[in-house]
Amino acid sequence: MKLYNADLSPNALRVRAIANELGIGLEIIEVDLRKGEHKAESYLAINPNGKVPVLVDGDFVLWESRAIDGYLAGLKPERGLYPADAKKRAIIDQWSYWQAIHLGPAMQRVAFERVVKTKLGMGEPDEKAIESSLKDIAQFLPVLDTNLANKEWVAGDLSIADFAMASTFMFRDRASISLDKTPNVSAWIDRLEKRPSWRSAVAPMLALMQD
């Protein structure tokens, strides 16, 4: 299987982490976004959206990271990262979509403005965007914190929802996003980040952002 990847993409990160967790080997094909390789005609033939990641498994092509995660988990159903039980799967989907729509964009915007922009020389942070996103974070982090009370993982057992959720927390300290008021979230992300699968997946991203 091939994964068209960009190391700075949180979407690609969650796919690499899931593959690592499941022990699925991927041939990583790096797509240089700054050079516009994702807009090349050859790449658009694979993903007309011009985004990463894309998974190619033989003649099967799949884009959208959460769909890829579900597919990979389905290849190893015995691991239980995306179980067949309808209610368990619905809860996993609930939190994966919640992350995609609510917490994730806010966390990523603050990280981009405060960390990535500076590192890549893309101009000054947009303070209005940061202020708006911080309000969203202040609203949504307590929701996640309440959910994590008395449980180790977002949906009860470790699942693809944990990796989806974690993919927007990498730069929280550098972006000055505090978890002091959400101790359950803090304990959860610490557990997730200690997993070898995550540490291996996130290493290329962190290396790119080193001072």
KEPA-360408 format. One record per residue (C-alpha): z, x, y. Coordinates in steps of 0.1 Angstrom, whole numbers. Example, Ala and Ser with C-alpha at 12.3 -4.5 7.8 and 13.67 -1.06 7.14 Angstrom:
BEGIN
VEXPA, 78, 123, -45 .
VEXPA, 71, 137, -11 .
REM end
This chain:
BEGIN
VEXPA, 0, 0, 0 .
VEXPA, -8, 11, 35 .
VEXPA, 13, 4, 66 .
VEXPA, -4, 7, 100 .
VEXPA, 26, 19, 120 .
VEXPA, 38, 30, 154 .
VEXPA, 71, 48, 153 .
VEXPA, 84, 33, 186 .
VEXPA, 77, -2, 175 .
VEXPA, 108, -22, 165 .
VEXPA, 84, -45, 146 .
VEXPA, 71, -17, 124 .
VEXPA, 107, -3, 121 .
VEXPA, 119, -34, 103 .
VEXPA, 91, -32, 78 .
VEXPA, 97, 5, 71 .
VEXPA, 134, -3, 66 .
VEXPA, 127, -32, 42 .
VEXPA, 103, -10, 22 .
VEXPA, 129, 17, 20 .
VEXPA, 156, -7, 9 .
VEXPA, 134, -21, -19 .
VEXPA, 121, 13, -30 .
VEXPA, 85, 4, -22 .
VEXPA, 63, 34, -13 .
VEXPA, 40, 30, 17 .
VEXPA, 13, 52, 30 .
VEXPA, 20, 54, 67 .
VEXPA, -10, 54, 90 .
VEXPA, 1, 61, 125 .
VEXPA, -16, 41, 153 .
VEXPA, -13, 58, 187 .
VEXPA, -7, 30, 211 .
VEXPA, -8, 52, 242 .
VEXPA, -43, 63, 232 .
VEXPA, -53, 27, 227 .
VEXPA, -61, 31, 190 .
VEXPA, -48, -4, 184 .
VEXPA, -77, -17, 206 .
VEXPA, -104, 2, 187 .
VEXPA, -130, -20, 170 .
VEXPA, -121, -6, 136 .
VEXPA, -85, -16, 141 .
VEXPA, -92, -50, 155 .
VEXPA, -112, -57, 123 .
VEXPA, -78, -54, 105 .
VEXPA, -57, -71, 130 .
VEXPA, -76, -90, 158 .
VEXPA, -44, -92, 178 .
VEXPA, -44, -55, 183 .
VEXPA, -7, -51, 173 .
VEXPA, 13, -32, 148 .
VEXPA, 24, -33, 120 .
VEXPA, -3, -43, 95 .
VEXPA, 2, -41, 58 .
VEXPA, -28, -35, 35 .
VEXPA, -22, -41, -2 .
VEXPA, -56, -36, -19 .
VEXPA, -78, -63, -4 .
VEXPA, -49, -82, 9 .
VEXPA, -42, -77, 47 .
VEXPA, -11, -91, 64 .
VEXPA, 1, -88, 99 .
VEXPA, 33, -101, 116 .
VEXPA, 63, -81, 106 .
VEXPA, 85, -109, 94 .
VEXPA, 57, -122, 72 .
VEXPA, 53, -86, 58 .
VEXPA, 90, -84, 52 .
VEXPA, 90, -116, 32 .
VEXPA, 60, -104, 12 .
VEXPA, 76, -71, 4 .
VEXPA, 109, -89, -6 .
VEXPA, 89, -112, -28 .
VEXPA, 76, -82, -48 .
VEXPA, 112, -73, -57 .
VEXPA, 128, -108, -61 .
VEXPA, 157, -94, -82 .
VEXPA, 170, -76, -50 .
VEXPA, 177, -110, -33 .
VEXPA, 166, -100, 2 .
VEXPA, 146, -133, 4 .
VEXPA, 159, -155, -24 .
VEXPA, 140, -185, -38 .
VEXPA, 168, -209, -32 .
VEXPA, 156, -233, -4 .
VEXPA, 188, -235, 15 .
VEXPA, 195, -197, 14 .
VEXPA, 159, -190, 25 .
VEXPA, 162, -215, 53 .
VEXPA, 193, -198, 67 .
VEXPA, 175, -164, 65 .
VEXPA, 145, -179, 84 .
VEXPA, 168, -195, 109 .
VEXPA, 183, -162, 119 .
VEXPA, 150, -143, 117 .
VEXPA, 133, -168, 141 .
VEXPA, 164, -169, 163 .
VEXPA, 162, -131, 167 .
VEXPA, 125, -133, 174 .
VEXPA, 128, -159, 201 .
VEXPA, 162, -155, 217 .
VEXPA, 182, -123, 213 .
VEXPA, 154, -99, 203 .
VEXPA, 132, -102, 235 .
VEXPA, 162, -99, 258 .
VEXPA, 176, -68, 240 .
VEXPA, 142, -52, 238 .
VEXPA, 135, -58, 275 .
VEXPA, 167, -41, 286 .
VEXPA, 160, -12, 262 .
VEXPA, 125, -9, 275 .
VEXPA, 134, -9, 311 .
VEXPA, 164, 14, 309 .
VEXPA, 154, 37, 282 .
VEXPA, 118, 37, 271 .
VEXPA, 102, 35, 305 .
VEXPA, 121, 65, 317 .
VEXPA, 114, 85, 286 .
VEXPA, 76, 78, 287 .
VEXPA, 73, 82, 325 .
VEXPA, 62, 46, 330 .
VEXPA, 79, 40, 363 .
VEXPA, 112, 27, 376 .
VEXPA, 132, 0, 358 .
VEXPA, 126, -36, 368 .
VEXPA, 160, -46, 379 .
VEXPA, 152, -83, 381 .
VEXPA, 139, -83, 345 .
VEXPA, 171, -65, 334 .
VEXPA, 193, -90, 352 .
VEXPA, 176, -119, 336 .
VEXPA, 177, -104, 301 .
VEXPA, 214, -94, 304 .
VEXPA, 222, -131, 311 .
VEXPA, 204, -140, 279 .
VEXPA, 222, -113, 259 .
VEXPA, 256, -125, 273 .
VEXPA, 247, -160, 260 .
VEXPA, 233, -151, 226 .
VEXPA, 255, -122, 214 .
VEXPA, 285, -145, 211 .
VEXPA, 265, -168, 189 .
VEXPA, 257, -140, 165 .
VEXPA, 294, -129, 167 .
VEXPA, 307, -163, 157 .
VEXPA, 282, -164, 128 .
VEXPA, 294, -130, 115 .
VEXPA, 331, -140, 115 .
VEXPA, 344, -135, 79 .
VEXPA, 311, -123, 66 .
VEXPA, 294, -89, 62 .
VEXPA, 258, -100, 67 .
VEXPA, 239, -124, 89 .
VEXPA, 230, -149, 62 .
VEXPA, 260, -142, 39 .
VEXPA, 243, -117, 16 .
VEXPA, 221, -88, 28 .
VEXPA, 187, -101, 36 .
VEXPA, 155, -95, 56 .
VEXPA, 173, -113, 85 .
VEXPA, 197, -83, 88 .
VEXPA, 169, -59, 92 .
VEXPA, 150, -81, 116 .
VEXPA, 182, -85, 137 .
VEXPA, 190, -48, 137 .
VEXPA, 156, -38, 149 .
VEXPA, 165, -45, 185 .
VEXPA, 199, -27, 186 .
VEXPA, 188, 10, 183 .
VEXPA, 191, 18, 220 .
VEXPA, 221, -4, 228 .
VEXPA, 243, 25, 239 .
VEXPA, 217, 43, 260 .
VEXPA, 207, 9, 275 .
VEXPA, 244, 2, 284 .
VEXPA, 245, -30, 263 .
VEXPA, 281, -33, 253 .
VEXPA, 294, -49, 221 .
VEXPA, 330, -47, 231 .
VEXPA, 333, -85, 234 .
VEXPA, 315, -91, 201 .
VEXPA, 335, -71, 175 .
VEXPA, 319, -88, 145 .
VEXPA, 285, -78, 158 .
VEXPA, 297, -43, 163 .
VEXPA, 311, -40, 128 .
VEXPA, 279, -56, 113 .
VEXPA, 255, -32, 130 .
VEXPA, 277, -2, 120 .
VEXPA, 274, -13, 84 .
VEXPA, 237, -18, 86 .
VEXPA, 230, 15, 103 .
VEXPA, 249, 34, 76 .
VEXPA, 225, 23, 49 .
VEXPA, 201, 51, 38 .
VEXPA, 172, 28, 40 .
VEXPA, 178, 22, 77 .
VEXPA, 186, 57, 86 .
VEXPA, 154, 69, 71 .
VEXPA, 133, 42, 88 .
VEXPA, 148, 47, 122 .
VEXPA, 147, 85, 122 .
VEXPA, 112, 88, 136 .
VEXPA, 119, 65, 165 .
VEXPA, 151, 83, 174 .
VEXPA, 134, 116, 172 .
VEXPA, 108, 105, 197 .
VEXPA, 135, 94, 221 .
VEXPA, 156, 126, 220 .
VEXPA, 163, 142, 254 .
REM end
